[in-house]
Amino acid sequence: MNRGLALVSVLLFALSLMVGDSVFGSAPLSIMVDIRLPRSALAWLVGAGLGLSGAVLQGALRNRLADPGLLGVSGMAGLGSVIVFYWGWSQAFAPALPIGGLVGAGLGVAFLLVFAGRAPSGSALILAGVAVSALSASAMALALTLAPNPFALAEITFWLLGGLEDRSLTHLALAAPPMLCGMAILLRLGTGLDALSLGEDAAASLGVRVDSVLRLAAIGTALTVGAGAAVAGGIGFVGLIVPHVLRPFVGERPGGLLVASLFVGGCLLTLADMLVRVVPLLLPVAQTPPLGVITALLGAPILILLARKAAP
């Protein structure tokens, strides 16, 4: 199955290179390399990171409602980018936006690990995530309230809704290394997650270092989701629904979901970004809809359908 998903990912990536904001088909090499390639690569990487992180967190916390936003790192990444917007640094230096997001994500990781303590448990991580989320949300609300002018407020708000417009190879070069590092960490947690599905005490009796698994899950998620939020803004629902969609086909074992969730998350966000680009070709709209709105519109019905199927 994973080989089939990998092939689908390659085909969708190739197809996404053919889709532009106003045309469908081939384009000059400069447009393909400088505009469509980084956008398509970031769409797949961000989606893959969200899908993988969602599968890891649902397994590590033994909670099927867990998603990457639960730990608050994406909110801290958004706060870092909002601060860059607020002070106008992004206009003077274009890479300042993703750099600010990465710095915010790094601070989120530090806060998360400090709040969770030296030997974190699942409940401690959740509480720490709530604290980090509250901190980032309050600081972001303050920044939005004190925005220097309505244009800055509108730009910040639109960015927070998520999107990959005008992303360049610089953004890809900044975001890809921490995202790939985070994914590598998460993919190595399969055995520990399988043991944790029996409970933290049972996993510890099997020789699994529960605190180490949870700490690595938090760090890997922070690197992956934080770097993704730094370049794409807020993207919701992907990390939540991907594991649910896959369980009927892959099974309940958390470790067995990881690779499949990575590929399906990448495919889902690539499809959503292609839909964003196709909308101006089909509908008389003044501008393309935010990517985060599209993922919510796609994800909410799927989640409702899954909930109805699971209901007695």
N, C-alpha and C positions, 0 to 999 in steps of 0.2 A: 504493500500500500504506500509506503513512504517513497518508493521509487516512482510510482504513478503521480504522487503529489509533487515530487521534484520536477517531473516532466511538465506537469500543468503549470508550475511556477515559471519555468523557462518560457513556455509558450505565451503565458500572460504578460511576462516582462517584455518579450519581443513585440507583442501586439500593442502594449502601452507606448512603445516608442513610435508607433504609427499614428497615435492620437494626439492632436493638438487642440488648442482652445478655439480655433476657427476652421481647421481643416482636418480631414482624415486621409492619411496616406503618407507617401514619402515626403521628405523635406530636405532642404540643404544640410550638408554634413555639419555645419556649424550649429544649426538649430538642434539637430539630433544629439550632438555631443554636449553642448553648453546648456541646453534648456531641458530637453526631454530625458536625457540619460540620468542626470542627477535627481530629477523629480521622480522618475520611475524607480530608481535604485532606493531612494529614501522611502518611497511608499512601501516597497516590499520589506525593507529592513525594519521600519517602524511597525508595520503590521506583524511581521514575524516576531519581533521583540514583545509586542503586546500579547500575542497569542501564547507564546512560550511562558511569559511571566504569569499570565492568568492560570495556566495549567500548573505551574510550580506552586503558586500561592494557594490555590484551591487544595492541592495535595498537602502542602506543608501545614496549613492552618486547619485542614479537614473541614473546610467550609466552602460549599459550592457557590456561595454568593461573593466570595472573595474575588477581587480584581486588582490590577496594578495600581489603581488610584487609591486603594485602601491604605497604603503605607505613606501617602502624602508627599512622596518624592516628586511626582509629576507637578503637584501644586507648587513646590519650592522651585522647580525648574521654570514654571510659568512666572513666578514672582521675580526670579532673576532676570528674565527677559523683559518683564514689565518695567523693572527699574531702569534697564538700558533704554527702553522706549521713553520713559518718563524724563530722563535727563538728556535725551537727544543724542546719545552716543552712537546709536545705530545709523543716524544720518551722516555722521562724520566718519564712521568706520563700519562698513557693512558687516564684517564677521563679528562685531561686538554683540549682536543679538544671540547667535548660538553660544558664544563664549559666556555671556551672562547667564543663559539657561544652564549651561554645564556647571558653572560656579554655584548657582542656586541648587542644582541637583546634588552637588558635592556636600553643600551645607546640610541638605536634607538627610543625606546618609549619615553625617556626623550626629545630627540631632537624634535621628532614629536609633542609632546604636547606643547613644548616651542615655536616652529615655528608657530603652528596653533593658538596660543593665548588662552586667558581664555574662550572665547565663540566661539569655532570653528564652522564654517559652512562647507558645503560640498566642496565648492571651496577652502576654506582655508586648509582643510585636503589634497586635491589633490596637492596644491602648496607646502605644507609642505612635503608631500611624495616625490615630485620631488626633493626638496632640500636635503632630507635625502638620496635619491637614488644617487644623484650626489656626495654627500660627501663620501658615502661608495664606489662608483665606482672609484672615483679618488684616494682614499686612498688604495684601493685594487690594482689598476693599479701600484701605486708606490711600494707597497710591492712585486708585481710580478716582476717588473723591477729590484728591488734590491735583488731578491732571491739569497741566498748565493751560490747555485750551480744548475746545470741543473736538477739534480735528485729532489731537493726540488721543483723546478718550475713545473716539470712534475707531482709530487705528489699533489701539490696544485691545478693545473689545473684539474686533473682527479677528485679530490674531489669536486670541484666546479660544475662539471657536474652532480652531484647527484648520490647517491648510498647507499646501506645498507649492503655492504659486511663487515664482521668482526665486526658487532655490537653485543654488549654483554648485559647481564642483567644490567650492570652498566649504559650503555647508556640509556636503557629503564627506569631505576629508576630515572635518572637525567631529562629526557625529559618529561616523562608522567605527573608528577604533574603540571607543568606550562601549558602543553597542555590541560589537562582536566579542569583546572581552566579557561583557555581562552574559551574553548568550552561551559562551563557552563554559562559564561557571555554572549556569543553570542546567545545561545539558548533562553535567556530571553528577547531578543530584538524584538520578532515577532510583538507585538502590535505597538511599536514605528516605526518599519519599514513600517508597513501597513499605518500608518498615514503619514509618510514621502513620500509615493508614491503620495500623493496629493500635495506635495510641502511643503517647510519649513514653509511658512507663514500659510498655511492651517493647518499643523500639530500643530503649536504653538497655533492657535485659538481653537484647540480641547483640549488644556491643556497638550500637549506633550512637554517635555523639550528637544528641538531639540539638544542643545549643549550637554546635558547629554547623549542622545542616540548616537551621533556621537563620543563623547569621549569614551564611553564604547565600541563602535564598534572598535575604534582604539586600545584600550587597549587589548580587547579580541583577535583581529587579531594579534597584536604584540606578545602576549603570545603564541598563538597557532602556528603561522607561524614561529616566531623566534625560538622557541624551536625545531620545526620540522627541520628548516634549520640547526640548530646547530648539529644535528645528521645525517641528510640525505643530506646536501648540497643543491644545487639548483634544485628544481623540478618545472618545468613549465607546463602550460596549464591546469592542473587539476582544479584549482580554477576558471579558465575562462570558461571552456566548460561545467562543471557539471550543473550549473543552466540552461544553454541553452538547454541541453539535456532533463532536467526534465520539463521545462515549458509546452510543449505540453501535458504532462500527469498530472501534478499537478495544473497548472494554473499560472496566472500572479502574484498572491498575494505574496509579498515578504516573509511574515511570514509563509506561507504555504510551502515554499521551504526549510526551514532550516533543519528540521530533515531528509528529503529525500536527501538533498545535502550531509549531513554528511555521511549517509550510502553509497550513490553512490560513493562519493569521496574515502571512505575507500575501497570499492570493486574495483574501477578502479586502484588504486595504488597497491593493492594486486595482481591483475591480471598482471599488468605491471612488478612487481617484480618477479612473477612466470615465466613470459616470459623471463626475464633476466637470470634466473637460468636454463631455459630449452634450451636456445640458444646453449651452449656448447655441449649439447646432440644431437643437430640436425645439426649444422654447424661446419666446421673445423676452428674455431677461436682460436686465441692465448689467449684471455681473454674475460670475459663477457663484454657486452656493458654497458655504464653508464645508470643508471635508468632514469636520466633526458632526455637523448637522446630518450629512448623508449617512454616516455610520450609525447615528442614533435612529434615523428613519428606517434603516435596514435592520438594525439589531433589535429594536423594541418588538416588532411583530414576531421575530424568531424566538425571542425570549418568552413572549406570551404564549406562543404555540407550544414550546417545550414545557412551560408550566402547566398548560392544560392537559398535555399528555401524561404528565407526572401526577396529576391530581387523581385521587381515588374515585 
